[in-house]
């Protein structure tokens, strides 16, 4: 059974929702599922913008068959050919042998690397600034390399102001009928998944996103719709989401607040983290969020570290090193290019308290623009009353740095 919705009068969402997949890219939990968005334009020539994951191919084909009503597909535009979008390309080529494929040079290279049979089809290679007319609609192509694959581009329909934004402006979460961002309470129900999607999938490539935003700024007054490959379509309040992308891609926090990430073996380091959270709240800083790195998936930790201005890392010493899950969190922060944060440290150890020095060295030597507070809470095995002044000083140092 087909399942489609109009984006504009002659542009249709023909994608699918997936609630069966539990791990996006086999790594990131998606408890609310994910959408695979593809769009079909019915002009003088019919145009499919991107495809879907192989698991959703049948739904895509049913949607297209309904709308095309026996007519052939004339063009296939591939903005991004990562397999969660490009896996159904070959099936489209098989069912529409005369379709013309429009994409970038690197995209065609990757299609061949994945084994897609392109021979016999007209391949139209486009680059920055090229335009194409499908009848009433004229589109222009904008290169978007490393957002977040090297072959990516975005396509702008200058007729109706529709930006086909590839993986930019996307989100985890299945649509379940609600196609548009204004049909949901996005700031309440979607922003966390959108942030987690960006920071973990695209976060490393902030400078490339900034370049794309600068290009978009030149046509911002013309953009009426943003059609991403995952998540809702935007047709209202576009500036809200663009501002989020601007903050995230500049590695600037969205809000002043404290993330306390703790790694505790027997509960003593956790108790110290709880005591610090209480001190912070008593001093008037209540935007405090605590996470056990041992049972919180790192994608959520990364998302929160992008959201908040201050991070407290509380770790036990393990085999004279940083507790493994805390070390993994640090490695992910580095890999995703997190920067411009203020960090406070809590260290614990029974016979060799090493984790604080090691975490500070990692932050200063391996990461960019990370400010480590001089005050530190250092404890041996458990937090005792004689550490009350250290705890108080650490809380006061965090509060003071937030006031600057």
C-alpha positions in Angstrom: 0.0 0.0 0.0 1.4 3.4 -0.9 2.1 6.0 1.8 2.8 9.5 0.4 2.3 13.2 1.4 2.5 16.4 -0.5 5.3 18.8 0.3 4.1 21.2 -2.3 1.5 21.0 -5.0 3.7 18.8 -7.2 6.4 17.5 -4.8 5.7 14.4 -2.8 7.4 12.7 0.1 7.8 9.1 -1.0 10.0 7.8 1.8 9.5 5.3 4.6 9.7 5.0 8.4 11.7 2.3 10.2 10.9 1.2 13.7 12.6 -2.2 13.4 16.2 -0.9 13.2 17.6 -0.5 16.7 21.1 0.9 15.9 21.6 3.6 13.3 24.8 2.8 11.4 24.9 -0.2 13.7 26.1 2.0 16.6 23.6 4.8 17.6 20.4 3.7 19.5 17.3 5.0 17.8 14.4 4.1 20.2 12.0 6.3 18.2 13.0 4.8 14.9 14.2 6.8 11.8 12.8 8.0 8.6 14.3 7.6 5.2 13.2 10.5 3.1 12.9 10.6 -0.7 11.0 13.1 -2.8 9.3 12.8 -6.2 8.6 15.8 -8.3 5.9 15.5 -11.0 6.8 18.2 -13.6 7.0 17.9 -17.4 9.7 15.4 -16.4 9.4 13.3 -13.3 12.3 13.5 -10.8 13.2 11.4 -7.8 15.4 13.1 -5.3 17.4 10.4 -3.6 16.3 6.9 -2.6 16.1 4.9 0.7 17.7 2.2 2.6 17.4 -1.3 1.2 15.1 -2.3 4.0 12.6 0.4 2.9 12.9 -0.1 -0.9 9.6 -1.9 -1.3 7.7 1.0 0.3 9.5 3.5 -2.0 8.6 1.5 -5.1 4.9 1.3 -4.1 4.9 5.0 -3.5 6.5 5.8 -6.8 4.2 3.4 -8.7 1.2 5.1 -7.3 2.3 8.6 -8.2 3.8 7.7 -11.6 0.7 5.7 -12.6 2.5 3.7 -15.2 4.7 6.5 -16.5 8.5 6.1 -16.5 10.8 8.0 -14.2 12.8 10.5 -16.2 15.5 11.7 -13.7 17.1 10.5 -10.5 19.0 13.1 -8.5 21.4 11.7 -6.0 22.5 14.3 -3.4 24.1 11.7 -1.1 24.7 8.1 -1.8 25.5 6.7 1.6 23.8 3.3 1.7 21.0 4.4 4.0 19.9 6.6 1.1 21.6 5.1 -1.9 21.1 1.4 -1.4 18.0 1.4 -3.6 19.6 3.2 -6.6 20.3 0.0 -8.6 16.7 -1.2 -8.1 15.4 2.1 -9.5 17.8 1.8 -12.5 16.5 -1.8 -13.1 12.8 -0.7 -13.0 13.3 2.5 -15.0 16.0 1.6 -17.6 15.8 5.0 -19.4 16.1 7.1 -16.3 18.9 9.8 -16.4 21.0 10.0 -13.2 22.3 13.4 -12.0 25.0 13.5 -9.3 28.6 14.4 -8.6 31.8 12.9 -10.0 32.7 11.4 -6.6 29.1 10.1 -6.2 29.4 8.1 -9.4 32.8 6.8 -8.3 31.3 5.6 -5.0 28.3 4.0 -6.8 30.7 1.9 -8.8 32.7 1.1 -5.6 29.5 -0.3 -4.1 29.0 -2.4 -7.3 26.0 -0.5 -8.8 25.6 -1.3 -12.5 25.5 2.1 -14.2 26.4 1.1 -17.7 23.6 1.8 -20.2 22.2 4.7 -18.3 22.8 8.4 -19.1 24.9 9.8 -16.3 24.8 13.6 -15.9 27.7 14.9 -13.8 27.1 18.2 -12.2 29.2 20.6 -10.1 28.8 23.8 -8.1 26.5 26.3 -9.7 25.2 24.0 -12.5 21.4 24.3 -13.2 18.9 22.0 -14.7 15.3 22.4 -15.8 12.6 19.8 -15.5 9.8 21.9 -17.0 8.3 24.5 -14.6 11.0 23.7 -12.0 14.6 24.8 -12.4 17.2 23.6 -9.8 20.7 24.6 -9.0 23.3 22.3 -7.5 25.5 23.3 -4.6 28.6 21.2 -3.5 28.5 20.2 0.1 31.7 18.0 0.5 32.2 16.4 3.9 28.7 17.1 5.1 29.4 14.4 5.9 30.7 12.3 2.9 33.0 13.8 0.2 30.5 13.3 -2.6 27.6 15.2 -1.0 25.7 18.0 -2.7 22.4 19.8 -2.0 19.9 20.8 -4.7 17.9 24.0 -4.6 14.6 24.3 -6.5 14.6 28.0 -7.4 11.0 27.8 -8.6 9.3 26.8 -5.3 12.2 27.6 -2.9 12.8 23.9 -1.9 16.2 23.0 -0.6 17.0 19.3 -0.8 19.5 19.3 1.9 20.9 15.7 1.9 22.0 14.8 5.5 22.0 18.4 6.7 19.1 19.5 8.9 18.2 15.9 9.6 17.2 14.0 12.7 16.7 10.6 14.3 13.1 9.7 14.8 10.4 8.2 12.6 7.8 10.6 11.2 4.8 8.4 11.6 2.6 10.6 9.4 3.8 14.0 10.7 5.9 15.2 7.8 6.4 18.8 8.8 8.3 20.1 11.8 5.4 22.5 12.6 3.1 19.4 13.0 5.1 18.4 16.1 6.4 20.2 19.2 9.9 20.1 17.8 11.6 22.0 20.7 10.1 19.6 23.2 10.0 16.2 21.4 12.6 16.4 18.6 15.5 18.7 19.4 17.4 16.1 21.5 17.3 13.6 18.6 18.2 16.2 16.1 21.2 17.3 18.2 22.3 13.7 18.8 22.0 13.1 15.1 24.1 16.1 14.1 26.8 15.8 16.8 27.5 12.1 16.2 27.0 11.9 12.5 28.2 15.3 11.2 29.8 16.9 14.3 33.4 16.3 13.2 32.8 18.3 10.1 31.8 21.6 11.6 34.0 23.8 9.3 32.4 22.1 6.3 28.9 22.8 7.7 29.9 26.4 8.3 30.9 26.7 4.6 27.5 25.3 3.5 25.7 27.7 5.8 27.6 30.6 4.3 26.5 29.4 0.8 22.9 29.1 2.1 23.0 32.6 3.5 23.1 34.0 0.0 19.7 32.5 -0.8 18.2 32.4 2.7 15.4 34.8 1.7 14.5 32.4 -1.1 14.3 29.1 0.9 10.8 28.2 1.8 11.2 24.5 2.5 14.1 22.4 3.7 13.8 18.7 2.8 16.3 16.6 4.6 17.0 12.9 4.1 16.0 12.1 7.7 13.4 13.7 10.0 10.8 16.4 9.4 10.5 18.8 6.5 10.8 22.5 7.5 8.4 25.1 6.1 8.1 27.5 9.1 10.6 29.0 11.5 13.6 27.9 9.4 15.8 30.3 11.3 15.3 28.3 14.6 16.9 25.2 13.2 19.5 27.0 11.1 20.7 28.8 14.3 21.0 25.4 16.0 23.2 24.2 13.2 25.3 27.3 13.4 26.0 26.8 17.1 26.7 23.1 16.8 29.0 23.5 13.8 30.9 26.4 15.5 31.2 24.2 18.7 29.5 26.8 20.7 27.3 25.7 23.6 23.6 26.2 23.2 23.2 27.1 26.9 25.1 27.6 30.1 24.8 24.5 32.2 26.9 21.7 33.7 27.1 18.1 32.5 28.6 15.8 35.2 29.8 12.6 33.6 31.0 10.1 36.1 32.7 6.7 36.0 32.3 4.8 39.3 33.1 1.2 40.2 31.6 0.9 43.6 29.6 4.1 44.0 32.1 6.3 45.7 32.9 8.5 42.7 29.2 8.7 41.9 28.6 9.9 45.5 31.2 12.7 45.0 29.5 13.6 41.7 26.2 13.8 43.5 27.7 16.0 46.2 29.1 18.3 43.6 25.7 18.6 41.9 24.1 19.4 45.2 26.7 22.1 45.9 26.2 23.7 42.5 22.4 23.8 42.9 22.8 25.3 46.4 24.9 28.0 44.8 22.2 28.8 42.3 23.3 26.8 39.3 20.5 24.3 38.7 21.0 23.5 35.0 22.9 20.4 36.1 22.7 17.0 34.3 24.3 13.8 35.5 25.3 10.8 33.4 26.9 7.5 34.3 29.2 6.8 31.5 29.1 3.1 32.1 25.4 2.8 31.2 24.7 5.8 29.0 25.4 5.3 25.3 28.2 7.6 24.2 26.0 9.2 21.5 23.9 10.7 24.3 27.0 11.9 26.1 28.3 13.5 23.0 25.0 15.3 22.4 25.0 16.7 25.9 28.6 17.8 25.7 27.7 19.9 22.6 24.6 21.3 24.3 26.2 22.5 27.6 28.9 25.0 28.4 30.6 23.1 31.3 31.6 19.5 31.7 32.7 17.7 34.9 34.6 14.5 34.3 34.6 12.3 37.4 36.7 9.1 37.0 38.2 6.4 39.2 41.7 5.3 38.4 41.9 1.9 36.8 45.1 0.0 36.1 46.9 3.2 36.7 44.9 4.8 33.9 41.6 6.5 33.1 38.6 4.2 33.7 38.0 2.6 30.2 34.5 3.9 29.6 35.6 7.4 30.5 38.6 7.1 28.3 36.2 6.0 25.5 34.1 9.1 26.1 37.2 11.3 25.8 38.2 9.6 22.6 34.8 10.2 21.1 34.9 13.9 22.1 38.2 14.2 20.4 37.1 12.3 17.3 34.0 14.5 16.9 36.1 17.7 17.3 34.4 19.0 20.5 36.0 22.2 21.7 35.4 25.5 23.5 34.3 24.0 26.7 35.2 24.5 30.4 36.1 21.3 32.2 36.4 20.4 35.9 37.8 17.2 37.2 37.1 14.7 40.0 39.6 11.9 40.4 39.6 8.8 42.6 41.9 6.0 43.4 42.8 3.7 46.3 46.6 3.5 46.1 47.5 5.6 43.0 45.3 8.5 42.2 46.2 9.1 38.5 43.0 9.7 36.6 42.9 13.5 37.1 46.3 14.2 35.7 45.7 11.8 32.8 42.4 13.4 31.9 43.9 16.9 32.1 46.8 15.9 29.8 44.3 14.4 27.3 42.2 17.5 27.3 45.1 19.9 26.9 47.2 17.8 24.5 44.6 16.0 22.4 41.7 18.4 22.1 41.2 22.0 21.0 40.4 25.1 23.1 39.5 23.2 26.3 39.8 25.2 29.5 40.6 23.0 32.5 39.8 24.6 35.9 42.7 24.7 38.4 40.5 23.5 41.2 40.1 19.8 41.4 38.5 17.3 43.8 41.0 14.5 44.5 39.9 11.6 46.7 41.3 8.3 47.9 38.7 5.5 47.8 35.8 7.6 49.2 34.8 11.1 49.9 35.5 12.0 53.5 34.6 15.2 55.5 38.1 16.6 55.3 37.4 17.1 51.5 34.5 19.4 52.1 36.6 22.5 51.4 37.9 21.0 48.1 34.3 20.2 47.1 33.1 23.7 48.0 36.1 25.3 46.1 35.4 23.2 43.0 31.7 24.1 42.9 32.6 27.8 43.5 35.1 27.7 40.6 32.5 26.3 38.2 29.9 28.9 39.3 32.4 31.7 38.8 33.5 30.5 35.4 29.8 30.4 34.3 29.4 34.0 35.4 32.2 35.3 33.2 
